[in-house]
Amino acid sequence: MNKPTVIILLYFVFTSCSYFKPEEKPEAVARVGESYLYKSDLVDLVSEGTSKEDSITIVRNFIDRWATQKLLIKAAEINIDKEQQEVFDKLIQQYKVDLYTKAYLEEIVKREVDTLVSENEITTYYQENRENFRTNGTLIRLRYINLPKDHPKFDLIKSKFFDTKKSDQAFWETYQLQFKSSALNDSVWVEMNQIYRKLPFITPENREEFIVEGKSIQQPDSLTVYFVKIRNVIDKNEISPFDYVKPTIKELIINKRKLDLIKKFEKEITDDAIKNNKYEIYQ
């Protein structure tokens, strides 16, 4: 036998041994019926630094949950009638369709929708839809401070609070941290439930006494005094002020753009499928 023939025979011997060698299977850690849980399924289950005892508990609980779910689904497949199973299968398929299409459309919207809304757009929308922005409750603009009675600058702070000036901004920046609580920006509209939380001496029963436009309030408690100045009040079912609904209008405009973009995209993808003979309806 010549040398080339020997080499060829040896090649087939070694490759045959490799061919008939059993394929290495993943290592199973548990079995339920014909279902197996493998060691690879437990990767990253336990955080680095977890103690040995806790690691064993985490892994064992995971395996037990896996087994319980497998046993339950098998029992359900046996005990739930076929018609009900068909209903569930349709729901599962529909959920998959909804999940995929929703994720895809959200990505399209994120990439293409214009989220810049001009002041003019917001103003126009507000003017054209004022009746849709009636208040559900009372809105108030006010400022207040809760000042300790023994504060060394008590009289000065009180005087400046009830006779506030723009030039006093530095003064309030200096002393605001010394107040128990405060809100000095009276250009912001707040709802009545926020007033109840911030000013506990005002309740639903006595609100008519305190919530009056232009009213100045000095209300002591055990260790502090509340100074409150009510700037404006808008009652329930009145037209909401522009500043209050401005963020909502911006979101409404953007959401409309998103819906319009989705409708346009759905039409384009359908028209394209018809044009390319990928979609047709049989008469």
Secondary structure, DSSP 8 states (H G I E B T S, - for coil): --HHHHHHHHHHHHHHHHHHS------EEEEETTEEEEGGGGTT-S-TT--HHHHHHHHHHHHHHHHHHHHHHHHHHHHS-HHHHHHHHHHHHHHHHHHHHHHHHHHHHHHH------HHHHHHHHHHTGGGGB-SS-EEEEEEEEEETT-TTHHHHHHHHHT--GGGHHHHHHHGGGSSEEE--TTS-EEHHHHHHH-TT--TTTHHHH--TT-EEEEE-SSEEEEEEEEEEE-TTSB--HHHHHHHHHHHHHHHHHHHHHHHHHHHHHHHHHHTTS-----
